[in-house]
Amino acid sequence: MTQERPVASPCVHVCALDDADVCLGCQRTADEITRWGRMDNDERRQVLQRCAERAREQGVLI
């Protein structure tokens, strides 16, 4: 059985946090960015889903 490859980071190298500590580039919170390397793939997918939701709420993603 082959091991699943790690889910890639959504980082786009636009690293700036807004007033709510959410990155303007990838939409992850500071905590999610810090913990990313220790997350399993399921947790990473959940974070990516939340990032997409944040992007839609901010009008960054339609």
N, C-alpha and C positions, 0 to 999 in steps of 0.2 A: 504494500500500500504506500503510495507516495504522499508525502506531507504537503499540505496546502501552503502555497506561498503567502507571505505576509501581505496584508492589505496595505497598499501604498499610502503614504502621507498625502494629504490634500494641500500641503504647503505650496504656495506660488511665489514665495520670496518677496512678499509685500507684508512685512511683519510690523504691524502697528496696532496697538490695542485701543479700542474706543473706551468711553466712560464706563461701560459695563464689563470691561476686560474681555471683550470678544475681538479677535483678530479681524482687521478689515480685509485681509487677503483671503484667508481660508475659512473664516467664520467659526473657528474653534475658540473655546474659552481658554484662558491662560492655564487653567487646571487640565483641560483636555490636551493641550499642547505638551505640558510637562509630563503627563502620564502616558502619552502615546506609545513610547518605546516599551512600556510594561503591559500594554493592553493585548488581549488575545484578539483574533480576527472578528469574533462576534461583537465584542465591545467596540472595536474600530468601526464596524459597519453601522452600529447604533450612533456613534459620533458623527459619521458621515451623513446619516439621515437627519440628525439635528442640525448639522451645518447647512444642508439644503433647505430645511425649514427656516432657519435664520436668514439665509440669503433671500428667500422669497419674501419674508416679512420686511426685509430692508429694501426690497425692490431691486436687489442685485441680480436675482435670478427669477425669470418669469415662469 
